[in-house]
Amino acid sequence: MFWRTKDPYAPAGKHCYVTGGTQGLGKALVKSLVKQGAHMTIVARDAERGERIVKELQALGKSSQIIQFISADLSSADESDRALRDALVPHQGLAPEYTFLCAGFAQPKYFVEYTKEEIQSTMSGNYLTSAYTAHSLLSLLINQHRHGRLTFVSSFAGLTSYVGYSTYSPSKFAVRGLADALQSEMLLHDGIRVHLFVPCGILSEGYEREIETTPGITRKIEEADTPLVPEKCAEALELGLKKGHYQITDNVLTDIVRLRTNVGVPSNKFIFDLFFLFLSTFAVPIWRMMCDSTVRAARKTIHQEYAQRGFFQGSGTGSAV
């Protein structure tokens, strides 16, 4: 709440552990942290890309900074444990002070167009990658009586959802639920803090891939949105950490929706949150009605597309879609 004290956000000289740090938000964040003097561990799958980012970071930092890349599939519990263990070797086995869970992806489509494997992989790639690393890290911090900060990355689609995000949203809602629970649980342990970053669209390689499958209705709903470059998102995240906020956003719209859906988690600034809560009482229902109206208007077109693709049984178009 508004009376919460703030410990300083000071990554200089500290070990920062970033998953998904080779592109997008993660890459922008690791560059900022290294410039501030942090020791850096990046964890992602692509070893070749990881080697390139390490060279970039070494050029930005000082020779005394420890900068390393670890290749791992973080949707595996064993790989998550192994990656963290390997990261500790040059740090006397001590847990990192700052951990950022940036790994994840989206593949917007209509729900019936996903395969069962895609449904599973989206949950694994977004939720389990965060849950496994968080479990390994927090177990270590508590065992070593260490102070540390853990930052989860959810999404605007982890606060509310609409057509196109039927697999992505559940995975990001799950991340948000885990972060909310751990924010409370870590109050049992002195010096361990949990944060949740809730960004909107981010202009990255991942975003470009998302556009390839995003339904036209989804693009219509989001046409007024302006995705931010990763550097701006990273800047918003670090600003929120400096302010000691639990739920951190990168624009006003997300703040409004955040207050409509935060279900009792710690506030940021009480007066501002009270104002946004009042505003959300009117703004969010209106926005939702506009979204639903856009979806209904596209019903005939979508049914025609499905009929042309032979999705419906027989010749009728009354099947549930």
N, C-alpha and C positions, 0 to 999 in steps of 0.2 A: 504494500500500500504506500501512500504518500509519505509515511513517516519512516520508511525503510532507509537505513544508512547505506552509503555507497562505498565500496572498496575501490581502489584505483585500478583502472585498466591501463596496464603498463607492460606491453609485450617485449620491450627492449631487454635483451639478455635472457629471456625466458624461452623454454622449449615449446613451440607451437606445432600441433599435430593436425594436419588438414587432409581430410579425405576428399577425393574428387578435385584435387588441386591443380590439374593440368589444363583446365579449360573453364571458361565462363566465370561465374562468381568466385569459385575456388582459386583460379589462377590470379585474378585481380587481387584477391585477399592475400595470397602468399607473397605477392610482390610488395604490397603495402607493408606487411609484417616484416619482411626482410629489410626493407628500407628503414624501418624503425629499429633495427638491430636485433631482431629475434633469431633464435636458432630454429631451423625449419625441417620438419618431416612431412613429405607429401606422399600420400598413398592413393594409387589408382591402378587400373589394369594395364594400360598401355606403357610398356617399358621404354619404347623408343621415344615417345612423347615425354615421358618422365625425365629421360636423360637430357632432352633439349631444355626443359624448364629449369633443371638444376643449373645448367650452364648460364642461362639468363639470370637466375637469381644470384649466382656467384659473382656476376659482373655488377650487380646492384649492391651487394653487401660487402662486408669486410672479410679478410682472410681468417679472422678469429671466429667467425660465425660457422656453426655446424649446419650444413645444408645437405639433405639426403632424400632420395626417392626410394620407395619400396613398392614393388609390384605385387598386388594381391587382389583376389576376388572377395570383396567384403560382404557379399551375400552368403558366404560360407563362414560359419562360426569358427572353425579351426583356422581359416585364413586370417580372420579378424584378430584372433589371439596371437597368431604368429607375427603379423605385421606390427602389432604394438610391441611385442617382445623384441623384435629386431630394432625397432626405433629407439629403444631404451639403451642399447649397447653403448653408444658414445656418451650417454648421460648418466653413467654410474647406476643404471637400473632404476632411476627415479621416474615417476610418472610425469608426463608433460603438464605444464601449468595451464596451457590454453589448448582446447580441442574444438575444431570446427567440422561439423559433419555436412559437407557440401555435396557428397556423391548422390546422384539420382538422375532420373530422366522422365520424360513424358512422351507419349505417343497418342495424341488425341484422335479418337474415332468414335463411331457409334458402338454401343456396347455389344450388339449382336455381331459386329464385324471382327471382334477380337477372337483369337483362338484361346483355348483354355490355357495353353502354355504362356501366352502373352499376359493373361490375367495374373498368372502366378509370378511371372518374371517382373512385372511392374511392382507387385507387392514386395518381392524379394529385393529388387533394385533400389527401392525407396525406403521402405520401412525396416527390413531386416538388416540392410547395410548400416543403418543408424543404430538399431537396437543392439546388434552384436558388439559394435565398437563401443557404444555407451556402457554396456555391461562390463566389458573388459577394462575400460578406463576407470569407471567408478569403483569397481572391485579393487583396483590397484591403488587409487587415491585413498580409499578408506583404510586399506591394509597398511599403507605407509604413513597414515596420518598427514597427508599432504593437502595443501590448499590448491584449488584448481577451478577453472571455469570450463563448462561444457556448453557449446552452442549447437542446437539443432537447427536445421533449415527446413521449414515447411513451405507453404505457398499461399497465395490468395485463394487458390483452389483447396486449401486445407482449412479455410474458414467458411466457405460457401461453395456451391457447385452448380453446374448446369450442363447442358448437352455437350458431349465431346470428352468429358473428363471422368467417365464412369469407372475407369481403373486407376487413373492418376489421383483423383480426389480421395478415394478411400485410403490409399497409401499415405497421403500427406495428412489426412485426418488422423491416421494412426500415429504418425510422427508427432503431431501436435498433442494427442492424448498422452503419449509416453512422456513428452517434455513436461506437460502439466503435472503428471503424477510425480515425476522425479524432482521437479522444482519444490514440491512439498516434502518429499521424502528426504531430500538432501539437507533440509533444515535440521535434521538429526545430527549432522556432521559439520563441525566448525570449518569455515573456509571453502566449502564446495558450493559453487553457484551454477545454476542452470539457466540458460537463455533460449529463446525461440525466435528465430528470424522468419518473417513472413513477407517475402518479396512478391511483387507482381511479375510481369514478363521481363525477361533478361535477354538482351541481344547477344546471343552467343552461338556457337556451332550447334549446340543442342536445340536452340530456338529455331534455327534454320531447318533442322531435321523435322521438328514438330510441324512446321508449316506444310510440309509435304503431305501429311495425313489429316490435318485439321479440317473438320467438316465446314462447309460454307456457312451453316447456321452459327457455328461457334465464332467464325471470323466476323460475322455480322454483329454479334453481341459485343465483340471486343474491338470493333472498328474505331472507337473513340479512344481506346487505350494506347499509350505510347510506351513501349518497352524501354527500359533503361539500359545503358551500357554497363557492363560488369563493374567497371571502376566506380560508378555512381552507387551501385548496389552495395559494394564493399564499403564505401564511405558511409552510407546510411547505417550499415551494420555496426561498424566501429563506433560511430557516434552514439548509437543506442547503448553499446557496451560501456562507453565512457560515462553515460548518464545513469548507468545502473538499471536500465529497463529490463523487464523480463520478456515481454512480447515486443519485438522490434519490427518496425515497418519502414517502407521506403516511399510512401506517398499518403496523401490525405484520405483517398478513397478506402485504402486498406485500413487506416485507423478507424474510419467510420464503421466499416464492417466488423473490425476487430471488437469494438465496443458492443456491437449488437450480439456477438457470439462468444465473448470471452468467458462466460459461465464461472465467474468468481475467482479468476486468477489475479495475481497482483497487478495493481494499476501502475501506470507510468507517472504522469503528473495528474493529480486528483482533479484539479479544476478543469484542465483541458479535456481529460477523459469524461468528466461529467457533461461538458459541452458537446463532445462528439457522441456521447450516449443519447443525449436529447435529440441531436440532429439525426442520428441513425434510426430513431423511432419512426421518422417520416421518410427519410431518404432510402433506406434499405427496402422497405416494402414496395415503394414506387419503382425502384430499380428492378426488383424481382418481377413485378408485373410486366415491365417492359421486356425483360428476357423471355418470359413465358409467352408473351404476345408474338415475339419474333419466331419462337419455335412453332407455335400454332400456324402462323402464316406460311411456314415452309412445309406443312404436312403433306399437301397434295403433291408437291414437287418430289419429296422424298419417296412417297409411295410409288410414284411413276418410275423413279430410278430403280427402286427395289423390284418392281414388276418387270422392267427391262432386263434386269440381271437374273431373273428367274428365282427370286428369293421366296415368293409366295407359293403356296400349294395351289394347284389348279389355276383357274383363270381369275379368281376373285381377288379383290384388293382390300378386303376387310380384315385381313389377318393382323394380329397385334404386332406392332413394330417397335 
